[in-house]
C-alpha cells in the first residue's frame, strides 16, 4: 500500500493533467483519483515486474469503441515512465491502416466494404510485424513508424511518422480488435445487423475478415506478452459512448476545420462493421486475457481481474 501512495504522489500531476486534456466543459471524468490509485497503478506494478531489459515487453490493450483505451493506455504509459523510469512507446493499431489506395484496390478485388477502415484485413500486418521484429534485434537502429490521419482517411506523409530512437522497454499496442480470434465458419452465415444482411448477402466480407483473424492477425497477436481487455457490459453501451466521444470531437473541431465529425446515424452504421468481432470478444477474450478491466454503465472501472495462468 505504501508503494501505491508513493507512486501516486509522483505521477498524479502528470496523470491528472492528461485527463484534463481529454475533458470538455460539459464532460468531466468522475472518480479519476480512484481510477489511478485503485486500478491503474496496481496494474502498472504488475506490468513493471514482467519487464526484461533485453527485449521490449509488448502489452496489448483492447476494448470496444469508446471504452477508454486511449485514456487508460496513456495513464499506464505515464506511470511506467514517471515512476518506474521505463522507456515506453505507445502505438495504436489504427496507425497501421493500409493506405487509401490499397484499401480501394482491396474493395474492388474482394468486397466494397473493405474500403471502410477498421476490420481485420484493412491493416498492414507486414509493417506491424517488421516493427516488432526490429525492436527485438540485438543492435537496435532507429525506426520510423506510420501515423494515420483520420481526417484524410490516409497515412500521414513520412516526415510526420513516429520516430523510435531508443529500444522501448515497453510497447503499448492498443486497438479495438487487438487479441481477437476467429470464429467458426458456420456462425458467419446468420447476419447480426442490417449492414451484414443488406451489404454482405453472399458472406464474402465476413469470410474474408474471419480468415484474416485466423491467419495473419493470429501471427501478429502471438507477439504480445500480455493482453489487457477493457470490457463493457454490452455493445449498446459502446454505441452510446462512441456517440458521446464524437460529440467531444465536435467541440474540438470548432478549433480545427480538418476534423470530420459523424452524425449519430453515421456512427451507428459505421459501428455495424465492428459489431460481430466486438460481441465475440465479450465472450471469448476474458478466457485468455491476462487482465480484464470491467466497466460499469457510467464508463468507469468497476473491477479488475488478473488471470494468474496468463
Secondary structure as UniProt FT lines:
FT   HELIX           2..22
FT   HELIX           32..34
FT   HELIX           35..40
FT   HELIX           41..50
FT   TURN            53..54
FT   STRAND          57..63
FT   TURN            65..66
FT   HELIX           69..82
FT   TURN            83..84
FT   STRAND          88..92
FT   HELIX           93..96
FT   HELIX           100..109
FT   HELIX           112..115
FT   TURN            117..118
FT   TURN            120..121
FT   HELIX           125..135
FT   STRAND          143..145
FT   STRAND          148..149
FT   TURN            150..153
FT   STRAND          154..155
FT   HELIX           158..160
FT   STRAND          162..164
FT   STRAND          170..175
FT   TURN            176..179
FT   HELIX           185..188
FT   HELIX           194..199
FT   TURN            201..202
FT   HELIX           204..214
FT   HELIX           216..221
FT   TURN            222..223
FT   STRAND          226..231
FT   HELIX           235..253
FT   TURN            257..258
FT   HELIX           264..288
FT   STRAND          291..295
FT   TURN            297..298
FT   STRAND          301..306
FT   TURN            308..309
//
